[in-house]
Amino acid sequence: MSRYVDGFVVPVPTDKLDAYRRISRKAGKIWREYGALEYIECVADDVKPGKLTSFPQSVKLKANETVVFSWIVYTSRKQRDAINAKVMSDPRLADMMDPKAMPFDAKRMFFGGFKTLVEL
């Protein structure tokens, strides 16, 4: 079964990691409530700068930050689009959508949607 995945990479100040975890748990529950199959957030453990590019370089990581790599899994892009529309209009997330309230620099976050290539 081919699935669809949204992937995210975010620089998070280490002193705001607990705040990030709190909003992620809240957001993840809402995504799952609307039908997402999986919601995963991972914090960097072994990500070194590369010669040309790397996770730290991709978000212009600062000394007091860590990288968070996340993904949300859906049955299809159509389902992803429908779920994201519901999530983005959910009033429970309104306070988290204000860039000033986010515990990370959203300008350095990157994300995108992916069709699965291999699933084992």
N, C-alpha and C positions, 0 to 999 in steps of 0.2 A: 504494500500500500504506500503510494507516494504521499508525502506530507509537505507542508509549507512551513518555513521557519523565518521569524524575524530575529535578526541578530543585532546586538548593541555592544559598543565598547565605550566606557565612561571613565574619566579621571575623577576620583573621589578623594578629597582631603582625608588623611588618616584619622584626624580628630572628629570627622563627621561620618565615619563609617557606621556607627550605631544609628544615627539619624537616617542614613541611607537605607540601612537594613529595615528600619521601621516602615518607611514609605514603600519599600519594595514588597514587604509582606502584605501591606494593605493593597497595593496595586495588583500583586499577584493573585490575591484572593478574588479580586474583582474580575481580572482577566479569566480566571478559571470559572467563576460564576457564569460568565457569558459564553463559555464553551471552549476556551483554549485547552489543549490537551496537556501541555506542560508549561511551567514557568520556572526558569532556572536563573539564578544570579550567583556568579562565582567571583571571588576576590583573588587577585594575583598572588601566587606563591613562588613561582619560578619563571619569571619573565624578565630577561636581561635585555638591555639595549643591543640592537643588532648593528651590523656594519652599514646596511642601507636603510632598513626599516625594522620595526618591532612594535609590540604592543605599547611600550612606554613612548616610543617616538611617534606613534600614530596619534596620540592625544597630547603631545608636547608635555609629558608628565613632569611635574615639579617635584622638588625634593620632599615635600610634605604630603605627597599624594600616593595613591595606589591605583591600580587598574582594576575595574570591574568588567567582566565579560559576561553577557547575559543572552538568553534566547527564549523565545516563546514559540511553541509548536502548535500548529493547527492542522486540520484535515486537508485544507486547500487554501489557495489564495482568496477565493471567493468568501470562504468562511472567515479568513483573517480580516478581510476588508469589512465584513459585517460586524465582527466582534470589535474591531478597533473603533468603528463608528459609535457603537454603544458605549465602549469604555471612555472614549474622549468626551462624550456628553453626560457621563455619570457625575452627578453632583458630589459624590463622595471623594472624587479626585480633584475637584476644582481648586482647593487650597494648595495642592501639590503642583499644579500647572503654572503657578506664578514663578517666573525665573528667579525672582529675589528670594523665594522660599525654598528653592531646591538646594540640597546639600552638596552640590557639585556644579561645575561650570558646563552648562548645557551647550555652549558654543563649541566646546572641544569634544563633545560626544559625537559618535557616528553610528549609523545604523542602516539597515536595509533588509529587504525581503528576499528569500532564497527558495528556489525549488530544490527538493532533495535530489541528489545524484546517486547516492548509495545508501541503503538502509539494511543493516544486518541484524 
